[in-house]
Amino acid sequence: MTFDHADEHLDDQMIMIQANIDDMNPEHCTYVMDLLFEQGANDVIWIPIIMKKGRPGLQLQVLTDHALLEKLETIIFRETTTLGLRYFATTVHRLARAFVKVQTQWGEMTVKTGYHAGELVQYAPEFKECEQVAKLQQIPLKQVYDEVRLQFTLIHVPSDT
């Protein structure tokens, strides 16, 4: 089933893939994460854990649609040292989303917004755009984020006063 992310909805055909890994070079994590995202994973999380016999390890969690399961399993088995996977059927409640453009001193920037029951409850500047500006202008990333949030707030967030 395909959803329009402009509408709030429940994805009830999702699956969480989980693997505990204790003998893999942690430098490989971002590489594996990028591959999983490129193949359609909704979310990829690495969590530090303590495994049996006190060994430090990592837990990989991958949220995906059932249709991508085989493709993502292949990446995990090929690119990590895990010998097994766990699966959890799950439902994901997704807010309605929209992308809003705001004008800043560096030009037009994008803000991702989230709506619950028609009410704006989340908004955040797009990271990659902010990162590019920070690097190009040689200024702190936080400064760019703060400016983009301020410009969005001035136009789109009602004042309590």
N, C-alpha and C positions, 0 to 999 in steps of 0.2 A: 504494500500500500504506500502511495506517495502522498506526502502532506505539503500543503502550502504553508511555509513558515511565517507568512503574514498573519496566519490565524493561530491562536492558542489551541493546543491539541495534546492528546496522549498518543505516544507511539507504544503500542502494546505488543509489538512483535520484535522487541529488542532482546539481545543476548549479551551477557557479560562473560568474556573469556578471561580466565585467571590462570597465571602460572607463577610458581615460586621458583626462584633461580638463585643458586648459591655459588656457582663456579664460572661466572661469566665476567669478563672485563667490563666494568661499569661505563667505560668510554664508549661502548657499543650502543648504549641505551638510546641516545638521540638519533643514531642512524636507524635503528629498528623502529623507533617512534615515527620518524619521517616516512619510512616505507609503509607503515601501517596507515598513516594518514593519507598518503598518496593513493592507496588502494581503497579508500572510502571509510575507514574507521571513523566513528563519530567522536570518540574520545580515547586517549591513551594515557595511562597513568603509571608511573613507577613509584613504588612505596618501599622505603627501607624497612626490613623486618629482621627478626632474630629467628633462625631456624633451629631444628633439632641439634643437640650437642653444642648449643650456643654459637653456631656459625652465623655470621652476618650474611644477609642475602637481600634480594629484591623481589618484590611482588609486582608482576606486570598485570594490569587490568586493561582490557580492550572492550569498549562498548561498540556494538555494531548491530546491523540488521541481519537477520537470519540468512538472507540471500548472499551475503559476503563472507559467511563463516568459513567455507573451505579455502577461499583465497587467503584470508588472514591467518588461518591455522598453518598454512604452508609457509608463510613468512615467519611466523613464530618458531616453528620447528626447524626451519632452515637457518635462521639468523640468531637464535638463542641456544642455550645449553639445556633447556628444559626437556624432561622426559615425559611430561604429561600435562594435560590441560584440564581445568574445571570449567563448567558452564552453568550459568544462572540465567534463567528466563527473567526478564525484567520489563517494567513499563517506565517510560520516560515522559514526564510532564514538561512540555516545551512551551515557553511563553511565546506569544505573538512577537515577531521581530520586524524591525524596519531599520533602514540605514538612512541617516539624516546628514545632509551636508551643512557645515557651518563655515563662516568666513573667519579667518584668523590673520594675524600679522604675517603669516607665512603662506597665505593663500587658503584655498578651500580644503577642509579636512572632513573626515567621515566619523560619525558617531553611531555605534550600534545601540539600538534601543530595545527594551523588552517591556511588554504589556501583559498584565494579569487582569482578567475581567475588564478589559478596556482601559485600565489605568496604567500610566507610565510608572514602572517600579524599578527599572534598571536602565542605566546608560553608561557607555564607556567609549572613549576614543579608540579608533582602530590602531592597534599596536604598531603594525608595520609602517603605516604613514607617520606616526609620531616618531618612531625610531629613525626613519629616513631624515626627517626634519632635524632631529637632535644631532645626528651625525653631520649633516650638511652645514648646519648653523653652529656646530661645536658648542652646544648648550646642553644642560641636563635634560634628560628624558622627562623627568618629573615636571620641569618647567613647561614643556610642550603639552603634557597631559593636563596640567592645571589650566593652561590657557584654553585648550579645546573644550574642557568641561565648563569653564566659565562662560565661553561664548554660547555653548548649548544651553546652559542654565538661564542666561539672560533672555533667550528667545523662547525656550520650550518648557521651562519648569515654572509653574505658578508660584508666586510668593505667598507666604503664610500671613503676610501683613495686610 
